[in-house]
């Protein structure tokens, strides 16, 4: 897989802040599987500190197709949505791919996955792939010890 | 009561008020304060006052005895100044408390004052008349000028937006058109 630009949650959320929280954007974030929890905590903390809003955090394995509406409904209090693709869920990915416009209409959407899931997503979801603002390799924020928020 | 005892009493009163202000200034967590300070530094970078620093500044470390320390080893101002700071926090039953901080601002050679240091000592000393717990040094002076207890983010903002742009700028320099920032 291509080497993607590396970042931490701080740099990612700086980008979102510069673009404006209401701006539709879609990022694919690739991390080591073992670092995903720390990165989720980093993103939540940075969204709160830099944007002054809460993060809407959804775990793909718990989403189910019947909860997609939740992901698609804009929430002005939580304009940044993080969807953690903790394992490969083809039906969910296809549903997200078909509804990519609805998915991003409320603001920024961050898809967080390990490398294997990200590779499958990039090949199986052409609409998502075409709408991506960027693909970034994200790592825990060493300055604050990862999960400490 | 002698005049000396009277002054000592007044100085202890002042330090007691500082202690109370410190006790009331609860910090949610050292990591959150670190992220907030990093964001504050980023705003200074965005506004063109500070040069770009590393994303890992300030850095959090755990010290002996459970104290947490946020350390900024150096942030460079565009006109040649340099700021270093460290903040130590101690966990209490109610939350985290600021135990000590040191902000050292080195001003560029064109200034009439070389540096400013703002210190919060880790505890009251035996001579509160001479050394208030929170104090300011101008230049390399050993005079300890009492400084109000305030949140470290506010100290950082005060330094970046008011002290660094203005302190030690000579009248000639000002007349020559150097703009001191944030004047109403």
HADDOCK unambig.tbl for C-alpha pairs under 7 A between the chains (distance, minus, plus):
assign (segid A and resid 49 and name CA) (segid B and resid 35 and name CA) 7.00 0.50 0.50
assign (segid A and resid 49 and name CA) (segid B and resid 36 and name CA) 6.14 0.50 0.50
assign (segid A and resid 50 and name CA) (segid B and resid 39 and name CA) 6.63 0.50 0.50
assign (segid A and resid 143 and name CA) (segid B and resid 56 and name CA) 4.99 0.50 0.50
assign (segid A and resid 143 and name CA) (segid B and resid 59 and name CA) 4.68 0.50 0.50
assign (segid A and resid 143 and name CA) (segid B and resid 60 and name CA) 5.82 0.50 0.50
assign (segid A and resid 144 and name CA) (segid B and resid 31 and name CA) 5.45 0.50 0.50
assign (segid A and resid 144 and name CA) (segid B and resid 59 and name CA) 6.60 0.50 0.50
assign (segid A and resid 144 and name CA) (segid B and resid 60 and name CA) 5.49 0.50 0.50
assign (segid A and resid 148 and name CA) (segid B and resid 31 and name CA) 6.17 0.50 0.50
assign (segid A and resid 149 and name CA) (segid B and resid 31 and name CA) 5.59 0.50 0.50
assign (segid A and resid 149 and name CA) (segid B and resid 32 and name CA) 5.58 0.50 0.50
